């Protein structure tokens, strides 16, 4: 959970001094798999059987919490997202 009272809005047309990537969100899990088998039909001809699977484990990739100070409510990623295994 991010304590927004520790931050103040920067002056207009400035970036502020909070630094990059101070709020860390969940990691990215992306597993792709390919299975293939080549069968020789003739000397110069082959038949290829191929199966491509994207997002093999069907794992959700969550976004990081919003980092906007103007909102009164700070977003939190619940812990049960991390413990679903």
Buried (B, 14 or more C-beta within 10 A) or exposed (E): EBEBEEEEEEEEEEEEEEEEEEEEBBEEEEEEEEEEEEEEEEEEEEEEEEEEEEEEEEEEEEEEBEBEBEEEEBBEBEEEEEEEE
